[in-house]
């Protein structure tokens, strides 16, 4: 028995995360600079509009063949009240691939397609036409343009189709490509950035610009603190969750500009887990998302047992230096990480703890904070300065 399926996968709706993370700009639109307010209305918005502006919940797909002789496909929908919308696409194979599963080969070529309407649609006289062409090679795209209506004669009409095009033909006259206000110009992340997390009633739980890759870092009111660290940022996931991909065994939240090379990261830290608890600050962090387990960078760790390590990986296995720090849990300490060229150094509470550690890779990356495991820990007075 032949079955009929039609689907559109839009993931994610708005790409609001650092572009160098996996799946950068893979949204209907991009808004990844909250510090500047810049955003970009991407092509998927207008391709989606070919369907969403000319249908509503409750419309039904008509049972049609759906295949074009020269390659490509179409669907037809109706509201059951006499309105009809036909959406046609002629995307070539190379421009139709998804990350999974593999796409069987097919060919699409320019063609003249003739459509035949039946039933009550036989008596239609005209259909409104909206058009998009995606210029993958030339970067010269036409997006959601209204063309002259097509005439329907005795229930049929013909239309010339090229490759990588989308057409909507519809009885509805409500389509509209509204003009978007010009967004603020893009700006790099501030090279000198501070956050003391002093927000009594935050409108949301997470601090701006931090991007949690494993774990969750939330605003926290530390009621037991005498005053200097009442409002902090706390890692709150204490049990490894069931994950979509393989999360790291450590928690990590990144921030800043992936292109940063030379930088100083300073942060007050508070280890809550005794014995084997630990936290880090880091620079030149090069990965996240589904690749977070392989993340490299310069990581400055302190542990509740009074030791410290400097590693070139989030897993903490590639040790560059280690020693005794005197850090204990349930006490505030200030960590500072300096990275300059091929050398790194670290300070504890303003005094040098280690220095002249040679680093080679990565050559650039974000700043970050995190914990040794899924454990409670607090961070305050975060400051990063890139040079």
N, C-alpha and C positions, 0 to 999 in steps of 0.2 A: 504494500500500500504506500502510495506516495504521500509524503508529509511536507508541510510548508513551514519554514522558519524565517524570521527576519529579526535582526537584533542590531543594536548599536551599543558599543561599549565606550563609555566616556570615563576614563580614569587618568587623572583626577579632574575634578571640576575646575579648581583654580590652583595653579602651581604657585604656592606661596612658601617656598623653601629655597635654600641656596642652590643656584643653578648647577654647580659642579657636583652636587649629590646625584645619585642615580635617578634617572628619569627626569632630569632638569627640563623645564618648560613643557612637560607632557600633560598640559591641562587645556581646558577650553579657552582659558585666558591665563595670563601670567601677571602676578602681583607679588614680586619677590624683594621689594625694597621698601619696607615700612618706614625706614628712616628718611626716604626721599618722597614717598608717595607715588612714585612712578609705577605705571602699569601698562600692559600691552594687550589689546584685544586681538587674539590670534585667529587664524583662519578657521579652526574648529568651531568657533562661536557661530560663524556665518554658515558653515556647512550644516551645523545642527539646526539653524534657523530655517533651512529648506524644508524641514519636517515640522518643527515645533511652532512656526508661525502659521501653519496652514492645517493644523489638526488640533484636537483637544482630547483630553481624557474622555473615553466613551466612544471615540471613533473606532471603526473596525477595518481590519485589513481585508481587502477583497481577494478571493482565490484566483490568482492569475499565474501564468507561466513564470513570469519574472525574469526571463533570460532574453538578452538581445542577441541577434544573429551574429553581429560583429564583435561580440564580447560586451560585458557590462551587464547591469541588471536594473530592474525597476520594481517598485511596489505601488499599489493603489489603495487608497483609504477613502472611506465615506462616513458621514455622520448619520446615514440612514434617512436624511431629510432632503436629499437631492444634491448635496454638495459632494464634490469629488476632488481629491488631490492625488497626483501622480508624481513620484520622486524617482528620477533617473540618475544613475551614476555610471561612468565609464572609466573608473580608475584602472590604470595598468598594474600588472603584477608587482613590479618593483615598488610601486607606491601604495600597495595594499597590505604589505606584510605587517604582522603583529609580532610581538616577542615570542608568542607561542599560541597555537601549535604551528608547525611548518605549513606553508601555504602551497598547495599543488599548483603546478604551472598552468597558466592560461594566457590567451592572447586577446588583446583588444585593439581594434583598428577603427579608423574613421568610417562612418556608415550613415545611411539614411534609414531611419526607422519609421515604420507606419504603425499607428495604433488604431484599433477598432473598438468602439464603445458600443455597449449593448444595454438593453433595458431602458430605463428612464434617461440614462446618459446619452442615448442615441440622439436625443433632440437638442443637445447642447449646441450652441452656435460659436462660442469663443471660450478660450481658457487663458487665464493670466499666466505669464511666464516670468520666472526668476532664474537667474543663471550665475554659475561660478565656474571658473577655470583655475586650476592650481598650477602655477608655473614653477615646477620643481627645479628645472635646469636654469631658467632665466630669472627666477625670483620675481617675475612679473605676473602677479595673479590678479584675476578679476573676481571679486567676492560679492555675492548676493546682489547682483544688479538686475533691475527690472527691465525686461525687454518688451517689445510690442506683443500684444496678445496674438495667439495663434488661432486661425479660423478652423472650425470643425464643420465638415461637410458630410451630411448623411452618416453621421456617426464615426467618421474617421478623420485623421490628420497625420501629417508626416513632419518629421523634424530631423535636421542634419546634426549629427553628433560627432565631435572629435574626442580624442582621448583625454583623460584626466579632467572630465567635466562633470558638473552636477546641475540638473535642471529640476525645477518644480513647475508643474502645470496644474492649475487649480481654478475652481470656480470662485474662490474667495478673493475679494478685492481689498483685504485688510492688511496685506503684507507691507512692511515698512522697514527700511534700513535707517534707523535713527542715527543722527550724528553724535558721536561720543565727544565729550569735552576733551580738549588737549591735556594730557596728563603732565604733571611736573617732569622736568628732564631727569634722566637717570643720574645717580650719584654713587660713587663708591662708598662702602661702609666707612663711617668716621674712623680716622686713623688714631684718634684719641677718644676712647669710650669708657665711661664709668657707669656703674649701677650699684646703688647701696640698698636696693630692694625695700626702701622705707615707704611702703604703701599700706596704710591702715586698712582700707576697704577696697582691695583691688577689684576692678570690673571683670577680671578673668584670673585663672589660677596660675598661669605660667608667665614668667618674665619676658618682656619683648626681646626679640632678636636671637635669643637662645633657641637652638634647634636640637631637641632631645633625639638621640639616635638609639640608645638603649637606656631603659629606666625612665623615670618621670621626675622632673625638677619643678617644684611648686613653691609659691610664696608661703611663708610660714611665720606665725607669731610665736616667738619664744618667750612664753610668759615667765619662765624662771630666770631670765637674764636680768641683771640689774639696770641695764639701759643701753649699753653700747651695741648690743646685738639682739634687740627685741624683734626686729623685722629682718628675716633672712630668706635665703633660697634653700630648700631642703629636697634631697633625693628621697622619695617616699615609697618606692617599690622595693619590698624586702623579700619577695619570693619570685623566682624566675617564672615569667609567664609562658603560656603556650603561644608560640610566635609563628608568624607567617613564613619568615625565612629564619636563618640561624643568627639570632642576636648574639652579641658578645657576652662573655661571662662577667664583664665589668659594665658599669653604667657610664654614659658619656653624653655630654651636651656641648655642641660646637657653637661658635659665634665668630663673626668678623668677615674677613675677606680672604678668599682662597688664595689670592695672589700674594699675601703677606710673606715676606722673607725674614726681615729683621724686626724683632718685636720684644716687648717686655710685658709679661703677664703677672699681675699681683692679685692675690685674693686671700681673705681671711677664711680659715677652714676650721671645722669642728667635727672631729671623729666621735660618733656616738657608740659604735660597736667596740667593745673591749677586746683585747688580746689580738685578734686577727683582722680588725677593721682597718681601713685605709682610704685615703683620698689622693687625688692628683690635680695638678694644673698642667696644661700642655700648650705647645705651639707647633706650628707647621703640620697640623693634623691633616692627613691627605684623603681620608675616606669616611664613609658613613653608609647609612641605609642598609641594603642587603649585603654590602661588602664590609660591614663594620668590624667583623672579626679579624680582617686582615689590615686594619688601620695602622699606619705608621705615623711617626712624628717624634717630638721630643717631650717625654713625659717625666714630670718631677713628682715622685710618690713619697708620702710619709705614712707611717703605719703606727697603730696603737701600741706596738711592742717597743717603740722607741727607735726604730730603724728607718732608713730612707733608701730609695733607689732612683736612679735615672735610667730610663729605658728608651729604646727607639721604636717600641711597639706598644699598642694598647694591652696586649696579652701579658705584658710584663716579663717576657722571656728573653729579650735581647738587652741584656744589662750593660750599660755603659759605665756606671759607677754605683757604688753602694757604701753604706756606712751607718754610723749611729747619729741620731738627731736629738734624742731626748723628748720627742713629741709623745704625748699620751692622749688617751680618749677623755672626753668631757672637759676639754680645755680649748680655748681659742688660740690659734697660731696664725701668723701671716707668712704666706709663701710668695716668693718672687722668682720668676724664671726669666732670664735674659738670653736671647738668641741673637747672635751677631755673626754673619758669615758662616764659617765652619766651626764656630766655638759657642758653647753654652755654659752658663753658670747659674747657681741657685742661691737664694738667701732665705734664711729662716728668722722671722721676727726682726728683719732689717740687718742681720749679720751674715756674712758669707758662710755657707755650709759646704759648698763644693764649687769648683771652677775648672776652667780649661778642659772641658769635655769636648772632644772632637766629634763633629757630626758631619755626615755626608748627604744622606737622604732622609726624608724628602727635602727638596729645595724650597718649598713654599707650602702654605696651608693655613687652616683656621687656628684660632685659639680654642681651648676647651677646658672643661672641668669634669670631674667624675669621681667614681668610687671603685674600690677594689672588688666589690661584690654587690649583690642586691642587698643594700644595707642603708639604714638611716645615716645621713650626714648633712651638715649645713655649710653654706657658703655665704659670705658677706663681703661688701666693699670690693666688688670685682672691678678691675681696671686693666685695660689693655692699651698699649701705645705702640703703634707700628712706625718704623722709621724708613 
